[in-house]
């Protein structure tokens, strides 16, 4: 029982960066832009967040830096795909390679120019991002452990997911956004400012991805800088969007389920059967591939990609 | 309503399509974009406190300064060139094969089976078997997403991507278990290939470079002068046109992806048996992704791919020299490659469209 509880808690921790990445990508895809650069934007956020934390001692500044770096990546993407109508797949892929390279590059640059042999977050920040402890609540057995003792990122992620859900489904802006994603020409004819809304949402999505990156560099790596801290999470996030069928609230559960797959190997009882660890590492990717196939076979209209996703909108070509 | 409509001003800047530009103009725009990319890269170098001219000089001299340096540059180029040719076939068809990385790995795994367990075969036969196995391994790994794409419209971008990671973990499974070198202590690894299973050298560089150049010619001819090549470009332009013309689109997709994956698989065989001399988990090492950039920069033209992959290899080799001379990380190569492609992607716009500012020649038809 205790083991199972620990497993659930670990799954939430492992799923949180995925949640941010998935939410960011949902925002972009709802605007009709499939941004494959999540991995790159997360890496940029990872680097900016970590370095800002290192230099300023402030968690809030680190969060803002990570958000801004993710937005910067998304800005490159948005300029190229929205204004210059470049191919979305290629632009996104390049962003992934560029962002990862830039992040690792700056990391190594900081490392070479620092006096110590490793970059370590200051005490003050590690204390802020450590697991919270609400007197009374956190000590309740099971419930307290399961709900009231995560780090601030986890709660932030769930909050962002709920806000995204409200934004997309219950506000006028969100309705306009969904209209653009489904049919930009019709939205344009209805007087919606297509370009502006596309930019806003792609940038917002990039920022959210950036925070997910900060999670992987600041939490997963335990406060010490490591190259490639995002390590493929961004790609899983792109796939998770499909698993969550473009719904921010479903993304919460989707991320935690995939988080569970990621850490399963540490919790699976070895007394039953020994499975080589490579199979556990493969599992999230196999499941994602299966999800892709199953959703494509089922082909439900309700849970599918926004219709204009992947196609750039050119006003004078209708 | 109509009064409100009247008040709407013409947008400040609007975009219009232009008639096709001449080859010369297109080329000029690309050269300008490349120069601007170098400038932006220079700015980046300046920002980290180095002289751009000095560093660009180091990259070029680093890639050519000695016979060994040139050989190393070519060694970088071989896998990049071959896998770029592979993804080109798929991209021409508008099939987003992001999975070259995984196809390279599967090709390497299949060919390594012969290298590890049949190293007593005659040299030529063994290499031929490894070559074929590499092709088949990569081809099957490419066929899988193509099958689901043609049957259920499964998103191939994400599917091929997931297959990359699965392939990567298959190597670690083999390395930790069945193919583990019993002779090695410490970290598990796969045994070094015996000399009989290694690719011979020609002019100091492994034989792979000749295969690469041959493949450039083969792919060029295949795309430009064969019925298959024509079918690929029609499917790429419009699947409905292809169907209307009586082409079997499914068959074309499956066939092309076997070839695309197969060529990537050959890369894996050549990299493992010609450069690494073992099956390492870094056998693809990001080449599959860089290949996508190369293919796109070269406008999916096999001959241009030769030049672009050469340029990128100079960048890779040069950046490793930059690391040893100035302590600048080799990741700078990825950053510069990204910057170059960003600019070229942006420049494609000016080949097909132009901006019109309000009031200046903005006569509306």
Interface residues (C-beta under 8 A of the other chain):
Chain A: X34 X36 X76 X79 X80 X83 X84 X85 X86 X87 X89 X90 X91 X93 X94 X95 X96 X97 X98 X99 X100 X101 X102 X104 X105 X108 X109 X112 X232 X235 X238 X239 X242 X276 X277 X278 X279 X281 X282 X285 X286 X288 X289 X292 X293 X296 X297 X299 X314 X315 X316 X317
Chain B: X14 X15 X16 X17 X48 X96 X98 X148 X152 X153 X154 X155 X157 X158 X159 X161 X162 X163 X165 X166 X169 X170 X172 X173 X176 X177 X286 X289 X290 X292 X293 X296 X327 X328 X329 X331 X332 X333 X334 X335 X337 X338 X339 X341 X342 X345 X346 X348 X349 X353
